[in-house]
Amino acid sequence: MSRIPLLVAALVGGGLALVVASSEPRALASGEALAAASGEAPPAAEPVNPEDCRTCHEPAVAGIQHTAHAGVAQRCESCHLGAAAHMQGQMDGKDTPGPSVRKLKAKDVTATCLTCHDTGRQAHFTGGVHDRRGVSCISCHSVHAFKSDRAQLKGARDADTCFTCHQAIRAKTLRTSHHPVREGRLDCAVCHDPHDSTHPKMITAEYVNEKCYECHTEKRGPFLWEHAPVRENCMLCHDPHGSNHDKLLVSKQPYLCQRCHLNTRHPGSLYDSRNAVGGTSVSNRAIEHGCKNCHQNVHGSNSPSGPYLGR
Amino acid sequence: MRSTLRFAVATFVLAVPLPALAQTPAASPSPKPAASPSAAPAPAPTAELAPSHATSTAPGPLGEDFQGGSAEATVQGLDVDTVSSKFLEYRDVPTGVAVPNVRAFGEKDRFRYDLLAEGVRQADEHYRGLLGHEGFRLGLDFRRIPHRFGNEGRTLLAPTSEGVLEVSDTLQRAFQGALEQQFAKDPNGINFTFLSGLVAPSLAAGNVVDLALERQRSRVDLELLPGRDFSLHVNYFHERRTGDRAAAGTSFGFGNVVETPEPVHYLTQDVSAVGSLERKWGSARAGLGYNRFDDRLQSETWDNPFRAVDSLGSSSSPNSSSIGGPTQGRMALPPDNEAFRGFGGATFRLPGHTRIMADLSLARWRQNDTFIPYSTNTAITSPLNASNPATLPTSSLDGRIGVFSQSYTLTSRPRLPLQFTARYRDYDVNNDTPRISFPGYVQFDETWQTTGRISVPYGYHSRRFDATGAYDFDRLNLELGYHYNGFDRTFRETGKTTENTVSVAANLRLAEWSSLRGSYERGSRGFDHYDFAHSEEASFVSPGTPTNQPILRRYDQAARDLDRVTALVQGSPGDKFSFSAFYRLDNEDYDLESGLGLSSAHYSALGADLDYTPSTRWSLFGYYSHENGEGFLLGRQSGSSISVNSADDWTSRITDKTDTFGAGANLQLVPDRWALNLSARYQNTDGFNDLFSPPGGSPDVAFPISDFDDTRLVTLTGELRYAVSHGWRLALGTWWEDYRIRDSQTQNTGNYAPSSFLLNANDGDYKAIVAYVGVTRSW
């Protein structure tokens, strides 16, 4: 209970600070600001006409045509500093190099994009693991030649984009027990925010369990009889990216359960091929759902007769 | 079928005049961008993606009104050789006329819209609408997600009302009578052969059940004043989940598992509102949210095929010792619960490319559903009437968990080559649910157990601190890091575990067109003390002798060394070729202090991707990865008392090796006219459980399991496209899929195995081929 006043005080104090500090609105990104940041010459007073750029860069201009980038203040020079000089040089017959964003270092690319996109979740990109590993905005996004319906990604779906670097995860999503990522029913961005620097593994929730509860809300409880590792971390038993074992389990029952339960009698017993289907001593602790054949409410039970999670 | 055809026709009738409103004809698809050091190789398409549709944009001056879209219809045929649920696990593959995709988008008078329909009127249909103007953005989304667990399971039970599964009284009386007769004649005759012979004819004529559920998800997302200094974001989520979950392990004891489909009738709703303020100094955000889960069913009740009359039984009934038991069992289904949350945060931009981010979140989770009685068994009347809810010490849990989360991040680049980041996260789950003592409980609805139990409200407090410092040496960026994770637990074996990890990472620009990223982490976890009995004793009113192995170290708390390695090299030498190769290793070694438990867990993976696009006429891609997973478990078998004899030990080394391969080609046979897309994907996993026990103890010998979730999936796709004229395209396509699983524990169990009624629903092998012709209109 004592934390509520603390939170309220923090919010009120923060709000008061905002009111006191409310200054001029955030300035729209401008070529001048970008130039100052990069050390380049500031853009010309009149922005370069994209129709002029289209003469040589038809596909790039066509690609930006009906996106929000088409309406930025300094047009092409919002990102491509020196475009005017490049165009003039080309018209003069000089081979003035083009201001390609692709040739910039990752941090400079990110700085370019963040002059406008330094809001919301993108504001947390700086200092995050992607930023620190030299991944820039155009590693995943394309301003001129995107393939996705949303977010201007280089892949048709965000999973395709993520898998260009996270190949091991791609392989896991192909396992027999999987979230419906490969079927297109779930995207990586449902659980992860690739721009985030504040949450471990960039989970879009305060903690991994809270992320799981968004779709598996029946597991939140609390329950009368709790199962401690379930309360603590779903990933102690499940691999959300994919597994060859049923229900995304990291190992197969009963062996998974025996990592923690070696009690007297049946929990600690060895179950081998003799106890499997067709064996000489088939056991319902080894076949089908293993331990869950009896201990159905493994995530927690609300039954008065459920201390062993069997009711 | 007829209505689908009408819809398809209507779509095209609608689509025909729309292009007339467009200013100019549609442009051809944009070419592949040139490669760069930071650009990723071209992504590999997947078989599950719908045949690509032309979402062309009309060229014209930037920023003016425009519209575009596409509509696709197909006629499709399907041949699949089994009823395995695996083929349609998360999807619908219709036969006949289908409308895979319709999209319309554009902007008029600064009002932007984007409407999408996928899988129209299919079990996996998806509709999305995005509408936007200067002052708002509205997103509407509806989708159905099937989840099929197994087909054609067989059971004696039939639903008589929601949540109640019954066997006919006649059959129950017949089975009970046969058992009583045999028991009177020769109790030792109550064995698997007898029981199997008794139930087999009825099972053969039993009810067929498909295990599947469906999610129907809707979302409304409204953002007011997006991109402005102040914006408000309101979100509402609604999901109905109905069907039968993969079978419940409902049981009447070790001798009588009765697998049933667990009924699912859930409703989840979430509403939240977040206000955001953007200023030159940074931003602030605050919001509230409420989430509610409703389960229409409080419990599942199912009949005991072997009992028509309640009686007392034993946990092994029916066997040579006992044929008693209840006529029904009842299990509590997930209770209704709700969560309130409030959150706020701020980001401050400071000089020197420095920013500070702070976030606080407070939540309250509650659950207070009425308890079901101890048992359905009316024969349990001593020491209390177990079927009467009035004998319970209390009627509900009054469950409450308070969650407080704090996160503070500082990131700075004070001088250009130097960057550092520090982050502190605190996540506190305070489970202040009142503890409830029960004088005993009913085991398997069979008998009253006099052992008093008390509920245990587990909670924990996680503290994480991460600090990294990096220096940019122009082509090389080097980062050093330290990470701390302290975890306090209540009612567990350990009070506190702490893990310290150091890390080093490097990004090396090998050339302008190539980069290498690598990282290494070394972590070590320890605990303050390990009391093996603490957790077990916490749930007993009067703890007796603990039954778990005192030398077991549970892997979520055991001392552990962690090594993690990642490496990724990517390159694009020239515009035509790009490649990447990766390696990953995760090693967890547990210090069991010469005890038992999970000793080690390893995972490694390596692979490569290649993409070759020599011209706009054709491109090739391919990828391969190999993964190795292994877990090594030390166990010990005990009888009625804890074994201290190492000869009773056994080990389990579970391995799985996975090979994944993909390849494809995109060919412009005749530019802007004929195109051919081919792809193939293959994955094979070989699992193995290598079991061992030293001679001389019990079990004395162990036999490995070789068919251990071995699976193989092969998918081949091909599509030939023909651009008839501007805006019209025909497609002829096919895909073939072959799935196989071999597992000794779950495949081909039969409907009655020793001591178990099993549904044996089919989620196994299948081979399927789909062929389709399609037409796409784009504008």
Interface residues (C-beta under 8 A of the other chain):
Chain A: R3 I4 L7 A10 L11 G14 G15 L18 A21 S22 S23 E24 P25 R26 A27 P50 E51 P59 V61 A62 G63 I64 Q65 H66 A70 G71 R75 S100 R102 K103 A106 K107 V109 D118 T119 G120 A123 H124 T126 G127 R132 R133 G134 V135 S136 I138 S139 C140 S142 H144 A145 K147 D149 R150 K154 G155 A156 R157 D160 T161 F163 T164 C165 Q167 A168 R170 A171 K172 L174 R175 T176 P180 R182 E183 G184 R185 S197 T198 H199 P200 E206 Y207 E210 Y213 E214 C215 T217 E218 K219 R220 G221 P222 F223 L224 W225 E226 A228 P229 R231 E232 N233 L236 N244 H245 D246 K247 V250 S251 K252 Y255 Q258 R259 C260 H261 L262 N263 T264 R265 H266 G268 S269 L270 D272 S273 R274 A276 V277 G278 G279 V282 S283 N284 A286 I287 E288 H289 G290 K292 N293 C294 H295 Q296 N297 S301 N302 S303 P304 S305 G306 P307 Y308 G310 R311
Chain B: A27 S30 P31 K32 P33 A34 S36 P37 S38 A39 A40 P41 P43 A44 P45 T46 E48 L49 S52 T55 T57 A58 P59 G60 P61 L62 G63 F66 G68 K86 E89 Y90 R91 R103 G106 E107 D114 L116 D124 L130 R143 I145 H147 G227 D229 E239 A246 A247 A248 G249 T250 S251 G253 F254 V257 E259 E262 Y266 T268 D270 S276 L277 E278 R279 K280 W281 G282 S283 A284 A286 N291 F293 D295 S299 G329 R330 M331 A332 P334 P335 N337 A339 G342 G344 A346 T347 R349 H353 R355 M357 D359 L360 S361 L362 A363 W365 Q367 D369 F371 I372 P373 Y374 S375 L392 L397 G399 R400 I401 G402 V403 F404 S405 S407 T409 T411 S412 Q419 T421 R423 R425 Y427 V429 N431 T433 I436 F438 Y441 V442 Q443 F444 D445 R453 S455 V456 P457 Y458 G459 Y460 S462 R464 T468 A470 D472 N477 E479 R489 F491 R492 A505 N507 E512 S515 R517 S519 S535 S539 T547 N548 Q549 L552 R554 Y555 D556 L568 Q570 S580 F582 R584 L596 G597 L598 A605 G607 D609 Y623 S625 E627 G631 L633 G635 R636 Q637 S638 G639 S640 S641 I642 S643 W650 S652 I654 D656 T658 T660 R681 Q683 T685 G687 N689 L691 S693 P699 A702 F703 P704 I705 S706 F708 D709 T711 L713 Y739 I741 S744 Q745 T746 Q747 N748 T749 A753 P754 S755 S756 L758
